[in-house]
Amino acid sequence: MADLWQTVALGIIEGITEFLPISSTGHLLIAEHWLGERTELFNVAIQAGAILAVALIYWQRLLTLVTRLDEHANRDYLAKLVVAFLITAIGGFIATRHGFKLSETVVPIAFALIIGGVVILAVERLVAGRAPVTSVTWNVAFWVGACQILAAIFPGTSRSAATIFAAMLAGLTARPAATEFAFLVGIPTMFAATGYELMKTRGEAGTEDWTALTIGFVISGVVAFIAVKWLLRYIQTHRFTVFAWYRILFGGALLLAFWR
């Protein structure tokens, strides 16, 4: 029973944090210090649940982009999504070829959370008062793709935070527009990363607890769906400042608890 509740807790954590700008990788690594480590296959499954939830939220937008290519706006937007994805894919491939591995220690994650929080506050101050810009430029596409690599290298950065605020700094100052582009780029990026991890973990399938994996997948998907729906409504009328202060406070608490 304890193991069941740990599985549920990890699914909830993944679902909440995957697309909010507070770092899912950082939260999961920290959670596993108390809840016990899980297999890579389990982590891949709960991430896939969160990605699927966001794909369902944006299914109409995605369908329009791929079926209405006769419209210039759709072709242009889709081309920029593809370029941003390719930048990330190439950068990720290079990092993998050089044997890069995510840090699993808490202190670097804590620093990344704090630094990310400060950056969010700085970006929000910088764009405050500017007219909201909703058009995606090639500059936005480049920096969103590049900052996805940054998030992969430094756990605690948060892929969603890095890409949303890269978009805003690059000129896409309307928060809903920046969030949509960041999330749409994230869908193929994260599916590709999940597929890659799944290939690496094929040998674990025989010993995997499939009941726990299924529960984690479902919980993560449902919670992510709710969390993203809430976020998309929230940013219509609010800034991201609350997430910045959460990151700073949480990161500070982790430093107090783990820095020796």
N, C-alpha and C positions, 0 to 999 in steps of 0.2 A: 504493500500500500504506500509506503514511504517513497518507493521508487516511482510509483504512478504520479504522485503529487510533484515530485521533482521533474518528471517529464512534462507535466502540465505547466509548471512554473517556467521551464525553459522555452516552451512553445509560446507562452504569453510574452516573455521577455523579447524573444525574436520578433513576434508579431508587432509589438509596440515600437521597438527600436529600429527595425530595418529601414523604414522610410521617414521616420522623424529624424531631425538633424542632431542626434545625440549619440550615434555610433552603436550599431548592433554587435559588431565584432568585439568591441571593447566591453560591452555589457555582458555578452555571453562568456568571454574569457574570465571576467571577474566572477560571474555567477557560478561557473564551474569550480572555482576555488572552494565554494561552500556546498554546492549540489553534486559535486563529483563530475569528472570528465566523461564525455560521451564520445562515441566513435565519430570519425569524419563523415561516415555515411548518414548518421543521425543528424549531424549539423547541416549537411547538404539537404536533407529532406525538409527540415523545418525552414530553411532558407527558401527552398522551392515553393513551399506553401505560401510564404509571404509574397514572393514574386507573382505567383499565380493570382493572388487576390488583387494585386495592383493591375495586372493585365486585364482582369475582369472589370475593374473600375473604368479602365480606359478603352474597352473593347470597341465602342462605337467610334471613338477618335482614331484608333488604329485601323479599323475597317475602312473608314473614309479616306485615310491617307493612302492605302494600298489599292483601293478600287476606283478612286476618282483622280487618277493621274492625268486626266485631260485638263485639270485645273492647275494653273501655274503655281498658285500658292501651296497646293498639296505637294507638287513635285519638288518645289524649293525646300519646304519644311522637311520632307522625307530625305532629301539629299543631305541636308545638314545633320539629321539624326544619324545617317549612315557614316558620314565623315567623323562625327564625334565618337561613334562606336569603334570605327577602324583605328582611330588614334589610340583609344584605350586598349584595343586588342593587340596592336603592335607593341605598345609599351608593356603590357602585361606579359606578352611572349618573351620580350627581351629580359624582363625581370625574372621570369621563370627559368630561362636558359642560363642565367647567371646564378642560379641556386638560391634566389631570395626566399626567405621564410619569415612569416610574421612573428614578431616578438610575442611571447606568452606571459611576460612579467607585467605586474600591475603598474609599477611606477611610470614607465613610458606612456602607458595608456592614460594615466592620470594627467600627465603633462599635456598630452594631446587634447584631452577634454578641456583643460583650462585654456590652452592657447586657442583652440577652436572657438570657445566661448568669447574670448576677447576679440577675435577676428569678426565674429557675428555682430558684436556691439559696434565695432568700428565701421563695418560695412553699412549697418543700419543707419548710423550717424551720417555717413558719407552720402547715402542716397536720399536721406530725409529731405523732403521739400521739393525733390525733383519731380518733374512730370513723369507719370508712369509710361514706360516704353514697352510695347507688347510684341514688337517685331524681332525675330531671331536673325542675327547677322552671322556671317562666317566667323567673325571674331568670337562670338558667343559659342559657336559650335566647337571651335578649336580649344578654347579654355575649359569648357565643360569636359571634353574628352580627356584633356591633359590632367585635370584635377581628379578624375576618377582613378588615375594611376596613383596620384598622391595619396588618396584614401586607402588604396590597397597596400601601400607600402607602410603606412603609419596607422596601426589599429588605434581607435579612439578618435581619429579624425572625423569619421562619418562620411560615407559616400554621398548621401543626400545633402549634407551640409556643404561639403566641398563643391559639389556641382551647382547647387542653388546659388551660393554666394559668388562662385566664379561667374555664373551667368549675370548676376546683378552687377558685379564689378565691370563686366565686359559691355554693359549697356542695356541689358534686359531688366530694367528697374521695376517692372510690374511683378510683384511677388507671385501671383497666380501663374503668370506666363513663365516665369523662371522655374517655378516648381514643376509645371507640366513638362517643360522641355527636359529638365533634369530627370524626372521620373520615366519619361518615355525612352530616353537614352539608357536609363538603368535597366529597363526590362530585357532587351537583348543582351546587354552586358552581363547581367547577373544570371540569365539563363545559360549563357556561354560558360561563365565561370562555374556554375553549378554542374553543367554537363561535363566539364573537364574534371572537376573533383569526383564526380560519379564514376568516371572512367578509372580514376586512380584508386577508387575504393571497391572495385569489383570483387576483390578477394575477401572482403568482409561480409558479403551477403549471406554466406552459410552460417555465420555465428551471430548475425544481427537479431536483436529483439524486435521483430516486425510489428508487434502490437504497440510497443512504446513508440516506434518510428511513425506508425500511422497516426497515433494520438497526437504526437508532436506536430506532425504535418497539418492535421486538421485544425488544431488549436492555433497554430501560428497563422494559418490562412484566414481564419475567422477574425482573429484579433487584428491582424494587419488590415483587413478590409475595413473594420470599424475605425481603426486609428487613422488611416489615410483619408477616409471620408470626413472624419472630424477635422483633420489638418486642412483639407482643401476648403472647408467652410471657414475655419478659424482665420486663415490668412487673407480672406476677402476683406477683413476689417481690422486685422491686428498685425503687428510686426512679429519678428522672430525673437524678440528680446527675451521672452520667458525661457526659451530653450538655451539661450546664452548663459543666463544666470544659473539655470539648472546644471549646465556643464561645469561652470566655474565652482559651484558649491560641491557638486559630487566629486569632481576631480580633487578639490582641496581635502575633502573628507578621506579620499583614498590615500592621498599623500600622508595624512596624519596616521592612518591605520597601517600602512605598509612600508613607509620609507624608514629604513633603519640606518 
